[in-house]
Amino acid sequence: MLPETTCVSGSVVKVTVTPKKMKASILTLFLALFSVYGFAHPMPHSVMLLDVHQDGIKARLSVPLKEFQMVFPEVDLDRNYTTLIRRRNAWLDAYLKDHLTIRSPKGNSWKMRITGKSVSEMEQPLTGKYHELTYDLWLQPPSGESPRSFTMNYDVVMHQLITHKLFLKVSGDWYGGMTARDSTDADLGILSVNPATGKPQPVVVRLDQEASVWKGFKVFVNLGISHIQEGTDHLLYLFVLMLTVSLVAQKHTWKRGLSTKKSLVRVIKIATAFTIGHSLSLCLGTMGWLRISPLLVEIAIAFTILITAVHSIRPLFPGRENYAAVIFGLIHGLGFSGALTELNLDGERMAYSILGFNVGIELMQLFVILCTVPWLIVLSNYPLHRVIRIAGGTFAIIASVGWVIARILEKPNRITEYAEMILVHGKWLIAGLAMLAIANEVFQRFRERKTNPKVNTV
């Protein structure tokens, strides 16, 4: 006996078992087993991806033509697939509208607008090559109702081919705090034939009801933070950029010269210049107004590290660090923009995404600066700073050359592998820098007290 209630991927269907339905269930099960073992390979299934907006849902429905052809042998679908849409456009539209319906929790019907169609060749390890018909849809809830709750009925293929399924997934839900990057496992349900009734069953979808602009904004703040946190090349650039903030160039070399106050002012100016540069190119790149090959951008980023690292050892543009930071910031900003352009956002979502992403980048950069600059300023008063500066600059030169070669050849090498192994432990490197600064300061003060003893009297 089947249970009275079954749950399939978030949809709850009440089933009352009768002898007649039991026979139908056995027949359905027999046909399903026959269809699985009777074909040479598994059949591909349909997939619908939902991009949830505030006023509706942008959907993409993909249906394998081979299964479509099995249901309607009299209609030539799979053969001459390149001309299918031109030959059967009106029929394809009418058929989908008859076999896909969406209703709100109040029972009101959604409007469906077909915005485009295409046919392409696909391939999967289990199914091999096959042709797929793709519908681009705009799904509009009734006026005053939310697009975040609905019931979907779908039987495009499965009303005749009972083993066929539709996998319903979220490709993006910006206001719900979800992007295409983290929606891989966002399955909403599987629409399939109910074994008890032999009929397709609906799926009830209920997305996050507390969706808001703030929730989407926070996602991109975190994305900006993680982009810097995981970008070892950006972190290395920031480090070598800060190595000389307390020094003054004299005769093609670096000398101690700036006070703590002047060093901090210099840090603020350089960081602001870099922020202006990368914020500008981030906006231009994300909006599509400035397009440069991502590979060229990555190579250029490696060159900015190389130049800045050489500058940290031997001054190349003394007194012009702010201008260099703006120019190099423009290059790094184009690298940042790649993380947003692949998400295909638009309108309000894009504006808040750029702002949130930029805020996240700035927060992480500020954190890195606050964790490194104080110790570098302390060490700048002692000979140990020169050792750290040259060692850090040399490491950055080697790593950047490795990145340039790897990105030109589009293949990692031993240099990049070892550099990444070291840089992933950046927090321990900063901790070591702090310990060196503290130990050096304590040692120098102890040495001063020993050479110049003072007697305290009361």
WOKAKA-V345501 format. One record per run of one state. SS is the DSSP state (@ for helix, = for strand, . for the rest). FROM is the first residue (numbers start at 1). LEN is the number of residues. If there is no record, write none. Layout:
# WOKAKA-V345501
SS | FROM | LEN
SS | FROM | LEN
This chain:
# WOKAKA-V345501
. | 1 | 4
= | 5 | 4
. | 9 | 2
= | 11 | 4
. | 15 | 4
@ | 19 | 20
. | 39 | 7
= | 46 | 7
. | 53 | 4
= | 57 | 8
@ | 65 | 7
. | 72 | 9
@ | 81 | 19
= | 100 | 4
. | 104 | 5
= | 109 | 1
. | 110 | 1
= | 111 | 14
. | 125 | 3
= | 128 | 13
. | 141 | 8
= | 149 | 6
. | 155 | 11
= | 166 | 8
@ | 174 | 3
. | 177 | 1
= | 178 | 1
. | 179 | 1
@ | 180 | 3
. | 183 | 4
= | 187 | 5
. | 192 | 1
= | 193 | 2
. | 195 | 4
= | 199 | 2
. | 201 | 2
= | 203 | 4
. | 207 | 6
@ | 213 | 18
. | 231 | 1
@ | 232 | 11
. | 243 | 4
= | 247 | 4
. | 251 | 2
= | 253 | 4
. | 257 | 3
@ | 260 | 27
. | 287 | 7
@ | 294 | 20
. | 314 | 7
@ | 321 | 21
. | 342 | 5
@ | 347 | 33
. | 380 | 4
@ | 384 | 26
. | 410 | 4
@ | 414 | 10
. | 424 | 2
@ | 426 | 26
. | 452 | 7
